[in-house]
Amino acid sequence: MEGIVLLSVIYWIVVAVIFLIGIIKIIVASANNKPVKPALKLVIASVIMLVIGVGACAAILGGISVR
């Protein structure tokens, strides 16, 4: 069980880092009048990862069998 907890913590840290990098890139790109599309892709990817992670945590904590 400790392995699942460790992987979950690492996953949430990665999601948070990707989101923060995307937000920082959006701010820097908009301040320098550069395109923000790559930064928006990072933010969208982190939100998708967030939704998938929440679903996986709900399945694990709820004891749902995903077969």
Backbone bond lengths (Angstrom), bond angles and torsions (degrees), N, CA, C in turn:
res aa  C-N    CA-C-N  psi(-1)  N-CA   C-N-CA  omega(-1)  CA-C   N-CA-C  phi
1 M - - - 1.454 - - 1.527 111.46 -
2 E 1.338 116.63 -29.68 1.469 118.40 -179.51 1.521 112.06 -65.41
3 G 1.341 116.56 -29.70 1.460 120.03 179.08 1.518 112.18 -65.03
4 I 1.327 116.21 -39.23 1.466 120.45 178.52 1.526 110.49 -66.36
5 V 1.317 115.96 -40.68 1.464 119.81 179.76 1.517 110.27 -64.84
6 L 1.323 117.08 -43.65 1.465 121.02 179.80 1.529 110.67 -63.02
7 L 1.329 117.33 -45.49 1.461 120.39 178.21 1.521 111.95 -63.15
8 S 1.322 116.46 -36.90 1.456 120.72 178.60 1.530 110.82 -65.02
9 V 1.310 116.44 -43.79 1.474 120.20 179.59 1.522 110.05 -64.16
10 I 1.321 117.38 -43.63 1.471 120.80 178.44 1.522 110.34 -62.31
11 Y 1.325 117.24 -41.81 1.466 121.45 179.18 1.528 110.77 -60.03
12 W 1.338 116.99 -46.96 1.466 119.95 -178.12 1.525 111.42 -67.22
13 I 1.328 117.72 -33.58 1.470 120.57 176.06 1.522 110.15 -65.32
14 V 1.334 116.89 -43.17 1.473 120.83 178.66 1.530 110.56 -62.63
15 V 1.326 117.44 -43.27 1.469 120.69 178.58 1.526 110.37 -60.24
16 A 1.326 117.24 -44.85 1.465 120.88 -179.44 1.527 111.41 -64.68
17 V 1.319 117.18 -40.96 1.471 120.79 -179.79 1.528 110.49 -65.39
18 I 1.330 117.49 -44.89 1.467 120.35 179.10 1.529 110.43 -61.94
19 F 1.332 117.01 -41.73 1.463 120.28 179.00 1.522 110.98 -63.35
20 L 1.322 117.26 -46.14 1.475 120.29 -179.40 1.524 111.83 -64.51
21 I 1.329 117.31 -40.51 1.465 120.00 177.63 1.522 110.34 -62.80
22 G 1.330 117.07 -41.44 1.462 120.45 177.84 1.513 112.53 -62.10
23 I 1.338 117.00 -44.52 1.468 120.58 178.92 1.522 111.00 -63.61
24 I 1.330 116.96 -43.39 1.473 120.43 179.02 1.521 110.42 -63.01
25 K 1.346 117.11 -42.20 1.471 120.08 178.69 1.524 111.34 -64.10
26 I 1.334 117.69 -37.45 1.467 120.31 177.63 1.521 110.03 -62.61
27 I 1.316 117.31 -44.90 1.464 120.96 -178.74 1.525 110.53 -64.16
28 V 1.336 116.88 -46.11 1.469 120.28 -178.37 1.526 110.68 -66.37
29 A 1.328 117.25 -43.17 1.470 120.18 -178.30 1.522 111.39 -66.36
30 S 1.322 117.16 -39.88 1.470 118.38 -179.91 1.520 111.01 -71.74
31 A 1.313 117.92 -30.46 1.471 120.07 177.44 1.522 111.28 -70.39
32 N 1.338 116.48 -30.81 1.464 120.85 -178.66 1.528 112.74 -98.08
33 N 1.330 117.59 10.56 1.470 122.84 -179.43 1.521 112.42 55.14
34 K 1.320 116.68 43.55 1.457 122.58 176.48 1.526 107.99 -111.41
35 P 1.334 117.79 163.94 1.471 120.33 -179.85 1.538 111.45 -65.41
36 V 1.316 115.22 140.40 1.457 120.69 -178.25 1.531 112.40 -103.74
37 K 1.335 117.10 5.96 1.469 120.21 -176.27 1.536 113.19 -59.32
38 P 1.345 120.66 -43.70 1.472 119.01 178.69 1.538 112.17 -62.58
39 A 1.305 116.51 -36.36 1.465 119.98 178.89 1.528 110.68 -69.50
40 L 1.312 116.69 -38.22 1.466 119.83 177.27 1.527 111.16 -64.56
41 K 1.331 116.82 -34.55 1.460 120.07 176.89 1.532 110.47 -63.23
42 L 1.326 116.97 -39.44 1.464 120.16 177.27 1.520 111.55 -63.82
43 V 1.318 116.87 -43.58 1.460 120.55 -179.62 1.529 110.36 -65.31
44 I 1.328 116.49 -42.88 1.467 119.67 179.07 1.528 110.52 -63.82
45 A 1.340 117.01 -41.61 1.469 120.26 178.39 1.526 111.01 -62.38
46 S 1.325 116.84 -40.18 1.468 118.98 -179.81 1.524 111.46 -68.57
47 V 1.325 117.78 -34.77 1.468 120.20 177.45 1.530 110.22 -68.10
48 I 1.332 117.23 -40.15 1.463 120.34 176.23 1.524 110.39 -62.76
49 M 1.336 116.84 -42.81 1.461 120.26 177.00 1.517 111.29 -62.85
50 L 1.328 116.62 -36.21 1.464 120.76 178.25 1.526 110.70 -62.71
51 V 1.320 116.75 -45.44 1.466 120.91 -179.44 1.529 110.70 -64.25
52 I 1.322 116.91 -43.74 1.462 120.55 178.68 1.523 110.75 -64.13
53 G 1.330 116.75 -41.65 1.460 120.98 179.84 1.513 112.74 -64.96
54 V 1.315 116.98 -39.98 1.470 120.52 178.03 1.524 109.87 -64.77
55 G 1.312 117.45 -41.26 1.461 120.49 177.64 1.517 112.18 -63.98
56 A 1.336 116.60 -41.05 1.459 120.15 178.83 1.524 111.05 -66.32
57 C 1.317 117.07 -41.33 1.471 120.37 178.48 1.528 110.83 -64.86
58 A 1.304 116.62 -39.51 1.467 119.80 178.20 1.526 110.44 -64.37
59 A 1.331 116.86 -39.64 1.458 120.59 178.65 1.524 111.19 -66.71
60 I 1.323 116.93 -40.87 1.464 120.72 -179.84 1.520 110.59 -68.92
61 L 1.325 116.54 -47.47 1.463 119.71 -177.50 1.521 112.35 -71.04
62 G 1.312 116.83 -30.44 1.458 120.75 -179.89 1.518 113.32 -84.64
63 G 1.320 116.76 -9.75 1.450 120.58 -179.62 1.512 113.19 71.21
64 I 1.321 116.93 25.61 1.461 121.27 -179.23 1.526 109.10 -77.33
65 S 1.315 115.99 137.50 1.454 120.95 175.87 1.527 108.11 -90.13
66 V 1.333 116.70 122.05 1.463 121.49 -177.33 1.527 108.32 -103.19
67 R 1.328 116.40 70.29 1.472 120.50 -179.57 1.483 111.30 -121.42
